[in-house]
Amino acid sequence: MTYKGTMNKTLLMLALVVLGAVFTWRMFFESLNPSSVYVWMLVGGIGGFITSLVVIFAPKTSPYSAPIYAVLEGLFLGGISAYFAATYSAGIVIQAVGLTFATFFLMLLAFRTGAIKATARFRTGVMAATGAIALMYLVSFILGFFGINIGFIHSSGTFGIIFSLIVVAVAALNLILDFDFIEKASAARAPKYMEWYGAFGLMVTLIWLYIEFLKLLSKISRR
C-alpha cells in the first residue's frame, strides 16, 4: 500500500461516482419526473449501504466491492442532486461540489503541514461527534415514521443552519482521520488491497460532506 496508489484509486472511485450520477441526473431532467429516478436512487442508496458493509467487514474484497459502492452511490447522488437543482437552482449543486473539494484540499493541506494532527484525543473527539450525529439522524428517521419531526435538524432557522455547520465541520475533520489512516497504513506496508479500502474511506467522507453542503445551502436558500 502506498499513499500515491491510494489517491489514484480515490480518483478512480470519484470517476465512477460521477458516471453513476450522470446517469440518474440525465434521466431526471429528460423526463422532468422525479418518480423516474426513485427506483435507481433506492438501488443506489440501499445497494451502496449493503456494499459499504461488505467493504468494512471484508476489506480483502475492496478491490471489487469498493468500485461497486462508488457506482451505486453515484446513482443515488445523481438523483438527489437533480432534485435539489430542480427545487432550488443548478447553482446549488455546483456550489456544493466546489465547497466539498475546497474543504478536501484545505484539510489535506492542514494535515500535510501538521496544522491539524490526528492525536489520540483528536481521534476520540471526532469519532464521538460522528457517532452522536449518526445517532441523532437515526432517531430522527425512526421518529419520522410516527409523524414526529426534530425541527432544528431540517429547519432553515438559525438553529438548523448552526446544526448543519457543525455537521459539516465534523465531516471535514473526518478527512483528517482518513488521511492519517492512509499514511500510517502505507508506512506499515499494509497489503496492496488496502489502497482500495483507504480510498473507500475517503469516498464515504466526501459523499457525506457533499450531502451536508447540499442541505446547508438549501437551508440558506429557504431563508
PyMOL commands that set and color helices and strands:
alter all, ss='L'
color gray80, all
select helices_A, chain A and resi 3-31+35-57+59-87+90-113+120-144+151-154+158-187+194-222
alter helices_A, ss='H'
color red, helices_A
deselect
rebuild
show_as cartoon
